[in-house]
Amino acid sequence: MVSGPNRSRPERRPNRMGSNGATARPDRVRREVPRAEPARPQGAVQSQMSWRDKFDAWYAHHSSSAIESLLRMLETPLQSAMTWLVIAIAIALPAALFVVFSNVQQIGHTWQDSSQISVFLKKESTAVQAQDLRTRWAQRPDVALATYVSPEQALEEFKQGSGLGELASHLDENPLPAVILIKPKIGGNTPDALTSLQQALIAESLVADVRLDMLWVKRLHQFIAVAERFVMALAGLLVLGVLLVIGNTIRMAIEARRDEILVVKLVGGTDAYVRRPFLYTGLWFGVGGGIVASLLLAAGFWWLYAPVAQLADLYQSSFRLHGLGLIESLQLVLVAGLTGLLGAWIAVARHLYQIQPR
């Protein structure tokens, strides 16, 4: 037995006894240690969630801006109604001229018989030769109809139309030649097409003369060309007026909310965030003006429909006045909305830049 400091001390083993004297189980100790979860692609998830959050925020601000701008307009109904009416009048005038111009073109198409070409055949031409010539001309792509009128039929029509039947019956021979009446197609009623057809008819050996009144055709097409330019110029001026009206309205709205815009920019709001409600305001003004313009045009053409129909009946014409259809009305509202949006964009880009926090 060794005494003194050199006496070895017994080694202390770890106590595996629990508090109640029982031996601790190793598996329980292992269960208390949390298991490490498998690694996830956190970057992709975060970027995906960030994109969704941005889209949700963008959509929410668009919807709230659209509703809020419409409610602000409805809070001042008289002022908004006057603005809508001014925009509607400026849009309805060129639209009405466009519809009238379309109806004039329709009348021009009904005057197709007036551009009829009378082809007088030579006296020595026989009925068989005239019929063969009529059949050949009727197959041309620029001819809608070719009608043969014999000398006997021409004389009978002369007796009935002139009132000189007794005098014509005393004639020794029929002085009227055979005639082929050529009716051009609608697409060939232009002066150049009619001139080309007339030259082709004159080149025939059996043709003695070709009569076509080109003066009224040239006048009609010149009138249509002038009307087109007039409508386009008037539409451009009135669209400029709509842009000025909407721009002035948006400018007043920006000045009324100057303090609010300064606060939003101070807390970090971007120009796009500030611009968005005013753009929707211009859009609503344009759409409302387009709807009012469509209603004004529908009421105006309905009011004129009966008198125009009675006037056409007096001239034994089947012409009827046609207004804007559903598709044309929707196009008018769309154009008015885009015009309002453009005017608001110009006004906001000009005046919003001048409002900067100091």
C-alpha positions as CSV (number, residue, x, y, z in Angstrom):
1,M,0.0,0.0,0.0
2,V,1.6,3.3,-1.1
3,S,1.1,6.3,1.2
4,G,1.8,10.0,0.7
5,P,1.5,12.1,-2.3
6,N,2.6,9.3,-4.6
7,R,-0.5,7.4,-3.8
8,S,-2.5,7.0,-7.0
9,R,-6.1,8.2,-7.0
10,P,-8.7,6.1,-8.5
11,E,-10.0,7.3,-11.9
12,R,-13.4,8.9,-11.9
13,R,-15.7,7.4,-14.5
14,P,-18.6,9.3,-15.9
15,N,-21.8,8.8,-14.1
16,R,-24.2,7.1,-16.2
17,M,-26.9,7.0,-13.5
18,G,-29.9,9.2,-13.9
19,S,-31.4,11.2,-11.2
20,N,-33.4,8.3,-9.9
21,G,-30.4,6.0,-10.0
22,A,-31.3,4.3,-13.3
23,T,-28.8,4.1,-16.1
24,A,-29.4,6.7,-18.9
25,R,-30.2,5.3,-22.3
26,P,-28.0,6.4,-25.1
27,D,-30.8,6.4,-27.7
28,R,-32.7,9.0,-25.7
29,V,-29.8,11.3,-25.7
30,R,-29.5,10.9,-29.5
31,R,-33.2,11.7,-29.9
32,E,-32.8,15.0,-28.0
33,V,-30.3,16.3,-30.6
34,P,-32.1,18.0,-33.4
35,R,-31.5,16.6,-36.8
36,A,-30.1,18.7,-39.5
37,E,-32.6,19.3,-42.4
38,P,-31.5,18.8,-45.9
39,A,-30.3,21.9,-47.7
40,R,-32.7,23.8,-50.0
41,P,-32.1,26.1,-52.9
42,Q,-32.9,29.2,-50.8
43,G,-31.8,31.6,-53.4
44,A,-34.3,30.4,-56.0
45,V,-37.1,30.3,-53.5
46,Q,-36.4,33.8,-52.3
47,S,-36.1,35.2,-55.9
48,Q,-39.4,33.5,-56.8
49,M,-41.2,34.9,-53.8
50,S,-39.7,38.3,-54.4
51,W,-40.9,38.3,-58.1
52,R,-44.4,37.3,-56.9
53,D,-44.4,39.9,-54.2
54,K,-43.4,42.6,-56.7
55,F,-46.1,41.5,-59.1
56,D,-48.7,41.4,-56.4
57,A,-47.7,44.9,-55.2
58,W,-47.7,46.2,-58.8
59,Y,-51.1,44.7,-59.5
60,A,-52.6,45.9,-56.2
61,H,-51.3,49.5,-56.8
62,H,-52.7,49.5,-60.4
63,S,-56.2,48.3,-59.2
64,S,-56.2,50.7,-56.3
65,S,-55.1,53.6,-58.5
66,A,-57.8,52.9,-61.1
67,I,-60.5,52.7,-58.5
68,E,-59.3,55.7,-56.5
69,S,-59.0,57.9,-59.6
70,L,-62.5,57.0,-60.7
71,L,-63.9,57.7,-57.2
72,R,-62.1,61.1,-57.2
73,M,-63.8,61.9,-60.5
74,L,-67.2,60.9,-59.2
75,E,-66.7,63.1,-56.1
76,T,-67.0,66.1,-58.4
77,P,-69.7,65.0,-60.9
78,L,-70.5,68.4,-62.4
79,Q,-66.9,69.1,-63.2
80,S,-66.3,65.6,-64.6
81,A,-69.5,65.7,-66.6
82,M,-68.4,69.0,-68.3
83,T,-65.0,67.6,-69.1
84,W,-66.6,64.4,-70.5
85,L,-69.0,66.5,-72.6
86,V,-66.2,68.7,-74.0
87,I,-64.1,65.6,-74.9
88,A,-67.2,64.0,-76.4
89,I,-68.0,66.9,-78.7
90,A,-64.4,67.1,-79.9
91,I,-64.4,63.4,-80.7
92,A,-68.0,63.2,-82.1
93,L,-67.4,65.9,-84.8
94,P,-64.7,64.0,-86.8
95,A,-66.5,60.7,-86.2
96,A,-69.8,62.2,-87.6
97,L,-67.9,63.5,-90.6
98,F,-66.4,60.1,-91.1
99,V,-69.8,58.4,-91.0
100,V,-71.2,61.0,-93.4
101,F,-68.3,60.4,-95.7
102,S,-69.0,56.7,-95.6
103,N,-72.6,57.3,-96.6
104,V,-71.5,59.6,-99.4
105,Q,-69.3,56.7,-100.7
106,Q,-72.3,54.4,-100.5
107,I,-74.3,56.9,-102.6
108,G,-71.5,57.0,-105.1
109,H,-71.7,53.2,-105.4
110,T,-75.4,53.4,-106.1
111,W,-74.6,55.8,-108.9
112,Q,-72.7,53.1,-110.8
113,D,-75.3,53.2,-113.6
114,S,-74.3,56.8,-114.3
115,S,-70.9,55.7,-115.3
116,Q,-72.4,53.4,-117.9
117,I,-70.5,53.3,-121.2
118,S,-72.6,53.4,-124.4
119,V,-70.8,51.6,-127.3
120,F,-72.4,52.4,-130.7
121,L,-71.8,49.7,-133.4
122,K,-71.4,50.3,-137.1
123,K,-74.4,50.0,-139.4
124,E,-72.9,47.0,-141.2
125,S,-72.5,44.9,-138.0
126,T,-74.9,42.0,-137.7
127,A,-76.8,40.8,-134.6
128,V,-74.6,37.7,-134.4
129,Q,-71.4,39.7,-134.4
130,A,-72.9,42.1,-131.8
131,Q,-73.8,39.2,-129.5
132,D,-70.4,37.7,-129.9
133,L,-68.8,41.0,-129.0
134,R,-71.1,41.4,-126.0
135,T,-70.2,37.9,-124.7
136,R,-66.5,38.6,-125.1
137,W,-66.7,41.9,-123.3
138,A,-68.8,40.5,-120.5
139,Q,-66.0,38.2,-119.6
140,R,-63.5,41.0,-118.9
141,P,-62.6,41.4,-115.2
142,D,-63.4,45.1,-115.2
143,V,-66.9,44.7,-116.7
144,A,-69.8,43.9,-114.4
145,L,-72.5,43.7,-117.1
146,A,-72.8,44.0,-120.9
147,T,-76.2,44.4,-122.5
148,Y,-77.0,44.4,-126.2
149,V,-79.7,46.7,-127.5
150,S,-80.8,46.1,-131.1
151,P,-81.8,49.0,-133.4
152,E,-85.4,47.9,-133.2
153,Q,-85.3,48.0,-129.3
154,A,-83.6,51.4,-129.4
155,L,-86.3,52.8,-131.7
156,E,-89.1,51.5,-129.5
157,E,-87.5,53.0,-126.4
158,F,-87.1,56.3,-128.3
159,K,-90.8,56.3,-129.2
160,Q,-91.9,55.7,-125.6
161,G,-89.4,58.1,-124.0
162,S,-89.6,61.0,-126.3
163,G,-93.3,61.2,-127.0
164,L,-92.7,61.4,-130.8
165,G,-94.0,58.0,-131.6
166,E,-96.2,59.1,-134.5
167,L,-93.4,61.0,-136.1
168,A,-90.9,58.1,-135.8
169,S,-93.4,55.7,-137.4
170,H,-93.3,57.7,-140.6
171,L,-89.5,57.2,-141.0
172,D,-88.4,55.1,-144.0
173,E,-85.6,53.4,-142.1
174,N,-84.4,53.1,-138.6
175,P,-81.6,55.7,-138.0
176,L,-80.6,54.3,-134.7
177,P,-77.6,51.9,-134.5
178,A,-77.1,48.9,-132.4
179,V,-75.7,49.7,-128.9
180,I,-73.9,47.6,-126.3
181,L,-74.2,49.1,-122.8
182,I,-71.2,48.4,-120.6
183,K,-71.5,48.7,-116.8
184,P,-68.1,48.8,-115.1
185,K,-67.4,47.1,-111.8
186,I,-67.4,49.2,-108.6
187,G,-63.6,48.9,-108.3
188,G,-63.2,50.1,-111.9
189,N,-65.1,53.3,-111.5
190,T,-62.0,55.3,-111.1
191,P,-61.2,57.8,-113.9
192,D,-58.0,55.9,-114.9
193,A,-59.8,52.5,-115.1
194,L,-62.7,54.0,-117.1
195,T,-60.3,55.7,-119.5
196,S,-58.4,52.4,-120.0
197,L,-61.7,50.5,-120.6
198,Q,-62.9,53.2,-123.1
199,Q,-59.7,52.9,-125.1
200,A,-60.0,49.1,-125.3
201,L,-63.6,49.4,-126.6
202,I,-62.7,52.0,-129.2
203,A,-60.0,49.6,-130.6
204,E,-62.6,47.1,-131.7
205,S,-63.3,47.0,-135.5
206,L,-67.1,46.9,-135.2
207,V,-67.3,50.0,-132.8
208,A,-68.3,53.3,-134.4
209,D,-68.2,55.4,-131.2
210,V,-67.9,55.2,-127.4
211,R,-69.7,57.7,-125.2
212,L,-68.8,58.1,-121.5
213,D,-69.3,61.2,-119.4
214,M,-66.0,61.4,-117.5
215,L,-66.6,64.8,-116.1
216,W,-68.9,63.8,-113.3
217,V,-66.7,60.8,-112.5
218,K,-63.7,63.0,-112.0
219,R,-65.7,65.5,-110.0
220,L,-67.0,62.8,-107.7
221,H,-63.6,61.3,-107.0
222,Q,-62.0,64.7,-106.5
223,F,-64.8,65.6,-104.1
224,I,-64.1,62.3,-102.2
225,A,-60.4,63.1,-102.0
226,V,-61.0,66.6,-100.7
227,A,-63.4,65.2,-98.1
228,E,-60.9,62.7,-96.9
229,R,-58.2,65.3,-96.4
230,F,-60.7,67.6,-94.7
231,V,-61.9,64.9,-92.3
232,M,-58.3,64.0,-91.5
233,A,-57.2,67.6,-90.8
234,L,-60.3,68.3,-88.6
235,A,-59.7,65.0,-86.7
236,G,-56.1,66.0,-86.1
237,L,-57.1,69.5,-84.8
238,L,-59.8,68.1,-82.5
239,V,-57.5,65.4,-81.1
240,L,-55.0,68.1,-80.3
241,G,-57.8,69.9,-78.5
242,V,-58.6,66.8,-76.5
243,L,-55.0,66.4,-75.5
244,L,-54.9,70.1,-74.3
245,V,-58.2,69.7,-72.3
246,I,-57.0,66.5,-70.6
247,G,-53.5,67.9,-70.1
248,N,-55.0,71.0,-68.4
249,T,-57.2,68.9,-66.2
250,I,-54.3,66.6,-65.1
251,R,-52.2,69.7,-64.4
252,M,-54.9,71.1,-62.1
253,A,-55.1,67.7,-60.4
254,I,-51.3,67.6,-59.9
255,E,-51.3,71.1,-58.4
256,A,-54.1,70.2,-56.0
257,R,-52.1,67.2,-54.7
258,R,-48.7,68.8,-54.7
259,D,-48.1,68.3,-50.9
260,E,-49.2,64.7,-51.2
261,I,-46.7,64.1,-54.0
262,L,-43.9,65.7,-52.0
263,V,-44.5,63.5,-49.1
264,V,-44.6,60.4,-51.3
265,K,-41.3,61.3,-52.9
266,L,-39.7,62.1,-49.5
267,V,-40.5,58.5,-48.3
268,G,-39.0,57.0,-51.4
269,G,-41.9,56.8,-53.9
270,T,-40.8,56.6,-57.5
271,D,-42.0,58.7,-60.3
272,A,-43.9,55.7,-61.8
273,Y,-45.7,55.2,-58.5
274,V,-46.7,58.9,-58.4
275,R,-47.6,59.0,-62.1
276,R,-49.9,56.0,-62.1
277,P,-53.1,57.5,-60.6
278,F,-53.0,60.5,-62.9
279,L,-52.6,58.2,-65.9
280,Y,-55.7,56.4,-64.9
281,T,-57.5,59.7,-64.5
282,G,-56.7,60.6,-68.1
283,L,-57.8,57.1,-69.2
284,W,-61.2,57.5,-67.5
285,F,-61.7,60.9,-69.0
286,G,-61.0,59.6,-72.5
287,V,-63.2,56.5,-72.1
288,G,-66.0,58.5,-70.6
289,G,-65.8,61.1,-73.4
290,G,-65.8,58.3,-76.0
291,I,-68.9,56.7,-74.5
292,V,-70.8,60.1,-74.4
293,A,-69.7,60.7,-78.1
294,S,-71.1,57.3,-79.1
295,L,-74.4,58.1,-77.5
296,L,-74.5,61.6,-79.1
297,L,-73.8,60.1,-82.5
298,A,-76.4,57.3,-82.1
299,A,-79.0,59.9,-81.0
300,G,-78.2,62.2,-83.9
301,F,-78.3,59.6,-86.7
302,W,-81.5,58.2,-85.2
303,W,-83.0,61.7,-85.4
304,L,-82.0,62.1,-89.0
305,Y,-82.8,58.6,-90.2
306,A,-86.5,59.2,-91.0
307,P,-86.1,62.5,-93.0
308,V,-83.2,61.1,-95.0
309,A,-85.3,58.0,-95.8
310,Q,-88.2,60.1,-97.0
311,L,-86.0,62.2,-99.1
312,A,-84.4,59.1,-100.7
313,D,-87.9,57.7,-101.4
314,L,-88.8,60.9,-103.3
315,Y,-85.9,60.3,-105.6
316,Q,-86.9,56.6,-105.9
317,S,-83.7,55.5,-104.2
318,S,-83.1,52.7,-101.6
319,F,-80.5,54.7,-99.8
320,R,-80.7,54.6,-96.0
321,L,-78.5,56.5,-93.5
322,H,-76.2,54.3,-91.5
323,G,-74.6,55.3,-88.2
324,L,-71.9,53.7,-86.2
325,G,-72.2,50.0,-85.5
326,L,-71.2,48.2,-82.3
327,I,-67.6,47.5,-83.5
328,E,-67.2,51.1,-84.7
329,S,-68.5,52.4,-81.4
330,L,-66.1,50.3,-79.4
331,Q,-63.2,51.5,-81.6
332,L,-64.3,55.1,-81.0
333,V,-64.2,54.5,-77.2
334,L,-60.8,52.8,-77.5
335,V,-59.3,55.6,-79.5
336,A,-60.7,58.2,-77.0
337,G,-59.3,56.2,-74.1
338,L,-55.8,56.0,-75.7
339,T,-56.0,59.8,-76.5
340,G,-56.8,60.5,-72.8
341,L,-54.0,58.3,-71.7
342,L,-51.5,60.1,-74.0
343,G,-52.6,63.5,-72.9
344,A,-52.3,62.5,-69.2
345,W,-48.8,61.1,-69.9
346,I,-47.6,64.3,-71.5
347,A,-49.0,66.5,-68.7
348,V,-47.6,64.3,-65.9
349,A,-44.2,64.0,-67.6
350,R,-44.0,67.8,-67.8
351,H,-45.4,68.9,-64.5
352,L,-44.3,66.0,-62.2
353,Y,-40.7,66.6,-62.9
354,Q,-41.0,70.1,-61.5
355,I,-42.1,68.8,-58.1
356,Q,-39.0,67.7,-56.3
357,P,-38.4,67.6,-52.5
358,R,-35.8,70.0,-51.1
